[in-house]
Amino acid sequence: MAMQLAQTLSTGVVGNYWKISTINISIDQRRIQVGLNLYLCKDARTAGNGPLSAPTYYLIGNDYDTAMASPKLVDFLYAYLKLQPAFLGEADC
C-alpha cells in the first residue's frame, strides 16, 4: 500500500510516491509516530533509490485510541493520513 500525490521540494524536485516507513507506538504517552518516505516515483523506490523527504506524523488522544482498536493498523494509518490537509486529493497506489 502507498499513496500518490505530487510534492515539489525546495530544490525543485517533484516526488509523488509516499510510503509508510516506520510506525512507533508509545503506550505510556498514548502516541503513534508514523514516518513517511517520499520517493520520486514507485519505480525509483523499487530500484532502491533513497527517499527525497521523510516527514513524521503523530496520532494522539482519540486518534491514538481509534488506531489501536483497529484490526489493521497500517490500513487505518493510510486512511488517517489521507484525511490530513497535506494529502487531500491523493490517489492510492
C-alpha positions, 0 to 999 in steps of 0.5 A: 500500500502507498499513496500518490500525490505530487510534492515539489521540494525546495530544490525543485524536485517533484516526488509523488510516491509516499510510503509508510516507513516506520510506525512507533507506538508509545503506550505510556504517552498514548502516541503513534509516530508514523514516518513517511518516505517520499520517493520520486516515483514507485519505480525509483523506490523499487530500484532502491533509490533513497527517499527525497523527504521523510516527514513524521506524523503523530496520532494522539488522544482519540486518534491514538485510541481509534488506531489501536482498536483497529484490526489493521493498523497500517490500513487505518494509518493510510486512511488517517493520513489521507484525511490530513490537509497535506494529502487531500486529493491523493490517489492510492497506489 
